[in-house]
Amino acid sequence: MKKIKVVLIGGGTGLSVLARGLKTYPIDITAIVTVADDGGSTGKIRDVMDIPAPGDIRNVLAALSDTEPMLEKLFQHRFEEEKLGGHSVGNLLLAAMTNITDDFGHAVKELSKILNIKGQVIPSTTRSVKLNAVMSDGEVIVGESKIPKTSKKIEKVYLTPEDIEPMQEAIDAIEEADLIVMGPGSLYTSIMPNLILNKMKDAILNTEAEVLYVCNLMTQKGETAGYSVSDHVKAIHDHVGHTFIDFVICQDERFDDDILLRYEEEEAKQVKFDKDKLTEMGVQCIHDSGLVSITPHRYIRHNNKVLAQLIYEIALREISTIQFKTNKE
């Protein structure tokens, strides 16, 4: 049986957490990661060196690394001293390696070797990009970190410069994938920046792989206020220009009122599970009683072990179906 090829698409903390859970399974992982972040240490390095944002790449590299725990801690260590700009060691190493190799994509590959990562990590593009959002009132917000702060409804997001192309390795990975997984993570600022690249859209729409979306558990202020599960799916389809999501992993049970009350302070609510609309859209819903875990500080999180197991089971089922069809033919 061939090794299952799973492609992860996203950014932020969501993708790194998912990658960490999946790396224990016998699958071939490729993570395609957004480089549109412009806040914090990442934003400072991006602006000074004119390179893609390294922060999300750093987190996924650390998540997939198979090396001494102390080396991973060093890679993720962040200097608090103001003179050092609050930079993480990993961000500085990515910047330094980009200087040495004169290519951000090559820099990621070299650090992947040093960290002995399982699979591969590919920046969605090797150029410095800006994420822009057109709001419901027509205002255009420039900059990934500024978009959620407006608290207005987002109509669409787009990248500048307009001629940005994805890395060829990302396109190749999508074309060869058995399963593509998007999310979890911020819908418009972590997932969309990967999908709205023109050649990326084409690759996803033309792939023979099944596509799975891991929906967020809670809405996000400034991005998805009032969104249901189907609203998340529709937004992705609208930006890509066609329907293509086959499965969605989501929560179908209501959380305890005391936990939801705690989230109201952040103007966040549970994402509504609207099964009928999803069924009309041709999307198969997958959920599990153990999908959600509550942290000691009463935060709602995906249970990473359960989420990874669900994804692995879907991948196994899909590759078995593909092999059965091939043998029959």
N, C-alpha and C positions, 0 to 999 in steps of 0.2 A: 504493500500500500504506500502510495507516495505521501510525502509530508504535506500537510495541509498548509496552504498559503493564506494568511490572514493579514489584511491591510487595515491599519487603524488610521483614522483621519480626525484631526482636531487640534487641541492646544490647551493651555491653561493647566490647572492641576488635575482636571478630569482625565485627560489622556494619559498622564504619567501614572495615575493610580490604576487605571485599567491595564496599562502595559505591565506594571509590576505584578498584577494578578495573573495575567496570561502567560508570563514568561516561564512559569513552571510546567506548562503543558507542551507536549511534543508537536509543536506547530512552528511554521516559519513566519516570523512576525516582521512586518515592515510598518513603521510609523511615519506618516506624512504629517508634518507639524507646521503650524502657522508661524510666520515671522513678522506679523503686523503689529506686535505690541510696541507701545512707545512710552511706557511709564517706568518709573523707578530706575534701577541700575541699568536695565535693558535699554531703556530709552536714552539714557546718557551715552552709553557706548555706541548705540546706533547712530545718534546724531553726530558725535565727535568723529567716528571712523567711517561713517556712511556705509555700514554693513547691515545685513538683515538682523532683526532682533534676536538675541541669543537665548533669552530667558526660558522660553518654552522648550526649546531644543535641549537646553541644559537639564531640565527636569526629566525629560523622557530618556535621555542618555543615562542619567543616574538610576532611573527606574529599571532599565533593561540591563544595567551593568551586572557582571558576574565577577567581582573582584573583591579584594579585602575590604571589609566594612569601613576601615579607617580611611581608605582612599576615596570611597564614596562620600564619607563625611567631609573630607577635605574639599572635594569637588563642589559640594553644596554649601560649604562654609561661607557666610556673609560677614564682611567687615562692618562693624557698627561705627567705627571711628569716622567722623565727618571728613577728615583729610583724605581718607581712602574712598570717599564717595559712596559708601554703603554698597560697594560692589561685592558680588559673590566670586569666589575663586574660579568657579566654572565659567562664568561670563567672561572673566579676564583671560582664561585659557583659550576660550573660543576666539576672542578678539586677537590674542597673540598668534594663535595657529593660523588665523585668516591672514595676518600680516606675513607670516612665514611662507605660506603656500600661495598667497595672492588669490585665494578662491575659498569662499565660505563653505561650499559643498565639500570640497576636499578637506577643509579643516574639520568638519563634522566626521568625515570618514576616519581621519587620523586619530581623533579623540575616541572614536568608537573602538579602535584597536587598543588604545591605552586602557580603556575601561573594560575591555573584553565583553562588550555587550552581546546579548542574545538577539539575533536578528539585525535589522538595520534601521537607522533613523535618517530620514530625508527631509530637509527643509522644503516647503512647498515651492519656494523660489529662492534664488541666490542673490536677488536684488533687494535693496532697501525700498520698502513700499509704505504707503499711507493708506489706512482704512478710512473711508468717508461714509457718512450716513445721510440719507435724505429723510427728513422727519415729516410727519403727517401735515404740518403747516407749511411745508416747502423749504424750511431752513436746512442748510447743509452744514453738518458738523464734521470737521476735519480732525482726525486723530483717534485711534482706538480707545485710549484712556478717557477721552472726553465724551464719547458717545453715551455711555450709561448715565452720565451726570445731568443730562438735559431733562430727564423724566418725561420725555415726549414719546409718542408712538413712532416706531421706526417703519418707514415704508420700504426702503431698500438700502443695501450697502454696496459699495463698489471700491475698487482699488485705483490708486494713481501711483506712478504713470499708467496709462491705459494699455500700453504694449507689453505689460508684464507677462512672462511665460513661465510655466512650472518647470522644474527640473525633469529632464527626460527619464531619469530613474524613477520618478514618481509615476509618470505615465506608464512606464513598463511594468511597474509593480501592480498597478490597477488592472492592466490588461491580462496579467498572469494570475490574478487573485482567484481564490476559491470563495472567499467571503470578505466583504468590505464592511467595516464597522465605523460608524461616525458617532462621536460623543463618548461619554457625557461631557458637558462643558457649556460655556456661554454660547448661546445660539448664534448671535450676530458677530461676536468679537473673537470667538475661538474656532467655530466650525465653518462659518460662511467664508472667511478669508481664503480658505483652501478651495472651496467649491466654485467660487466665482471667477477663477482663472479660466480663460476660454478653453484651452486645450484640456484642462482638467474636467470641465463640464462634458466635453465630447467623450473623453475616456470613460467617465462614469456611466454615461448614457449608453455607450457601446459595449461595455464589459458584459461577459456572460456570467460573472459572479453575482451571487445574491447580495443584497445590500441591507444592512441592519442599522437602525438608529437607536441609540440608547438615550431615551428622553430624560431630561432633568426631573428631579423629584419636586422641586419648588420653583416658582416663578422668580424672576430676577428683576429687581427695580431698575428702570431705565432701559430694559431690553425686552422682557416678555411679560410685563404686568397683564394679568387677566388671561393669559394664554392657556388653552387646553392642550392635550397631547396632539390632537389633530391640527391645531394652529401651528405647532412647532413643525410638523411634517409639511404642512401646506407652505410655510415660509421657505423651507428648503427647496421644495418643488418649484415654487415661483421664481427663486433666484437661479435655479439651474435651467428652468424653462420647460420642464417635462416631469412627469411622475416616474419615479424609479425606485423608491424605497419599498422593500418587500416585507420586512419585519420591523417591529418596534418593541423594545423592552421598556415597560413602564410599570408604575405602581397602581394597582386597582383597588386598594383598600384605603379608607380614610385614616389619617393620622390622629393621634389623641389631641383633644382640644387644647390641653395645656401646652403642648408643643407648638401647635399652630398659633396660639396666642403669643408665644415667645417670638415667632417669626413676623407677626404683625408689626412689631417694633421696627423691623427692617423693610416694611412694606412688601413682604413676600407672602404668597399663599401657595397651598398645595396645587400642583398642576392637575387639572381636572381630567379624569380618564373618560373620554367620550367614545366608547367602543363602537357605537352605531356609525358614527361619522368615519371612523378609521376603517370599518368594514366596507363602507361605501367607496372608500378610496382604494380598496384592494390591499390594505395593509394588514398583515397578520399580527395580532397582539400576543406578547409573551410576558408572563409575570410569574412571580414565585413568592410564597409566603415569607421566605427568608431574604428577600431582595434588599430590604432596608434595615439599617442598623442605626441606633441612637447613641451618640457619643455621651460621655459623662457630663458634658456641658450642655446637653440637650440639643445638639445639632443633628439634623437628618442627613444621613449619608448612604450611598450604595454600599451594601455588603460586598466587598471586592471579591471574596472567594466565591460567593453565590453567583455574582455577575459573570465572573470568568468561566465558571462551570456552565452556565447557560449558553454563553457564546461558543464555548468549545463543543457542546452538544449540538448546537445548530450547525457548526462547521462540519462536524462528523456526519450529520444527517445529509447535508448538502453534497459533500464529496462522495458519499456512498451512492446518492442518487445519480450524480454525474457519471460515476464509474459503472453503475448498473446500465445506464442508457448507452454508454460507449460499448460495453460488452455485448449488449443486445443488438446494437447496430452492426 
